[in-house]
Amino acid sequence: MDVKIKILLTKRIFSNSKLSQVTIFIILAILIVIGIIAFFVLRSGFLKEEYPKSNPQRFIEKCVADAVEPSVRAVMAGGGRIEPSFFKMYRGEKYNYLCYQKNYYLTCVNQYPQLKKIIEEEIKQDCEKRIEKCFNDLRIDLENKGFMISESDLNYSIELVPQKVLIKINKKMDISKGDKKQSFKKFNVAILSPLYELSNVAREIVNHESQYCNFEYNGFMLFYPQYDIKRISYDESRLYRIIDRRSGAEFKFAVRSCALPPGL
């Protein structure tokens, strides 16, 4: 009996010892993995500090996208204008007149027959200083680290395309330090936005209002359920809000078409 007990105790001790060894190996493996991850994270941070954003082109693309997005939101809220000058005020918000007729009974006149081009120009002018700041910040950061910078003037354009706003930048930049040299000529940035589609719907509404004094928005939504169109009749005008259901982005504006005199 004593012999059997000793054998069982020996097996248990051996088993516990083996389990302890396995546990130690697992802990060591975890520590090694953590060390490797920490090394690459710290190394990545060091590179970014040594060479701004590690990749100047990616830095500019990210910075420019952040610079343009506020302008895109503002132009949608302003119905094609960053700061509307001719609008209907409703509940503290400006509804830019895209189609207007001052007389009663008559159909409205399209105020923005080239709405897409106007929107592109509005965005371009509004974000110009912020885009310039992106390049200035990059240049200053590089020069502080001993890099030599040679650059041309900034030239860029804004283009609305399906589901995107494109920013096409032409600017030559030569970056050098010692025997290292990098050259850039173009920076193309794309922002996801339904502005192209929303402006097309707005144009469709204006075309109907200017021809037929009305736009059948409920029927339109049956064919194009991705849009939620709301219309409010207010003070002889109609206020439209076009909402992209997927993103929640909204384009709003006003029309005054075939208005009736008070009392009719």
Residue pairs with C-beta under 8 A, 6 or more apart in sequence:
44 54
47 54
48 54
50 145
51 145
52 59
52 138
52 141
52 142
52 145
53 59
53 62
53 138
56 138
56 142
56 173
56 175
56 182
56 184
57 184
57 187
59 134
59 138
60 134
60 135
60 138
60 169
60 187
61 187
61 188
61 189
63 134
63 137
63 138
64 131
64 134
64 167
64 169
64 187
64 189
65 167
65 189
65 191
67 127
67 130
67 131
67 133
67 134
68 123
68 127
68 130
68 131
68 158
68 165
68 167
68 189
68 191
69 191
70 126
70 127
70 130
71 82
71 122
71 123
71 126
71 127
72 123
72 165
72 191
72 193
72 195
74 82
74 126
75 81
75 82
75 119
75 122
75 123
75 126
75 195
76 195
76 198
76 249
76 250
76 251
76 252
77 93
77 250
77 252
78 84
78 94
78 96
79 87
79 94
79 95
79 96
79 98
79 202
79 251
79 252
79 253
79 254
80 96
80 98
80 112
80 115
80 118
80 119
80 122
80 199
80 202
80 253
81 96
81 118
81 122
82 122
82 123
82 125
82 126
84 94
84 95
84 96
84 97
86 96
86 97
86 100
86 111
87 94
87 95
87 96
87 97
87 254
88 94
88 95
88 97
88 234
88 235
88 237
88 239
88 254
88 256
89 95
90 232
90 234
90 239
93 252
95 237
95 239
95 240
95 252
95 253
95 254
96 253
96 254
97 111
97 237
97 253
97 254
97 255
97 256
98 110
98 111
98 112
98 115
98 202
98 206
98 253
98 254
98 255
99 108
99 109
99 110
99 111
99 206
99 209
99 210
99 255
99 256
99 257
100 108
100 109
100 111
100 255
100 256
101 107
101 108
101 109
101 256
101 257
101 258
101 259
102 256
103 259
104 259
104 260
104 261
105 258
105 259
105 260
106 257
106 258
107 209
107 210
107 211
107 212
107 213
107 257
107 258
108 206
108 209
108 210
108 255
108 256
108 257
108 258
109 210
110 206
110 207
110 210
112 118
112 206
115 199
115 202
115 203
115 206
116 160
116 196
116 199
119 160
119 195
119 199
120 157
120 158
120 159
120 160
121 158
123 158
123 165
124 156
124 157
124 158
131 154
131 156
131 167
131 169
132 154
135 151
135 154
135 171
135 173
139 149
139 151
142 149
142 175
143 149
145 177
146 177
147 175
147 176
147 177
148 174
148 175
148 176
148 177
149 173
149 174
149 175
150 172
150 173
150 174
151 171
151 172
151 173
151 174
152 171
152 172
152 173
153 171
154 169
154 171
155 169
155 170
155 171
156 167
156 168
156 169
156 170
156 171
157 167
157 168
158 165
158 166
158 167
159 165
159 166
159 168
160 166
160 195
160 196
160 199
161 196
162 196
162 197
163 192
163 193
163 194
163 196
163 197
164 190
164 191
164 192
164 193
164 196
165 190
165 191
165 193
165 195
165 196
166 188
166 189
166 190
166 191
167 187
167 188
167 189
167 190
167 191
168 186
168 188
169 186
169 187
169 188
169 189
170 185
170 186
171 184
171 185
171 186
171 187
172 183
172 184
172 185
173 183
173 184
174 181
174 182
174 183
175 181
175 182
175 183
175 184
176 182
192 247
193 247
193 249
194 244
194 246
194 247
194 249
195 249
195 251
197 244
198 242
198 244
198 249
198 250
198 251
199 251
201 220
201 224
201 227
201 229
201 242
201 251
202 240
202 242
202 251
202 253
204 215
204 220
205 215
205 217
205 229
205 240
205 242
205 255
206 255
208 214
208 215
208 216
209 215
209 238
209 255
209 257
210 257
213 257
213 258
214 257
214 258
215 231
215 240
217 229
217 231
217 240
220 227
220 229
221 227
221 228
221 229
225 245
226 244
226 245
226 246
227 242
227 243
227 244
227 245
228 242
228 243
228 245
229 240
229 241
229 242
229 243
230 240
230 241
230 243
231 238
231 239
231 240
231 241
232 238
232 239
233 239
236 256
236 259
236 260
237 254
237 255
237 256
237 259
238 254
238 255
238 256
238 257
239 252
239 253
239 254
240 252
240 253
240 254
240 255
241 250
241 251
241 252
242 250
242 251
242 252
243 249
243 250
244 250
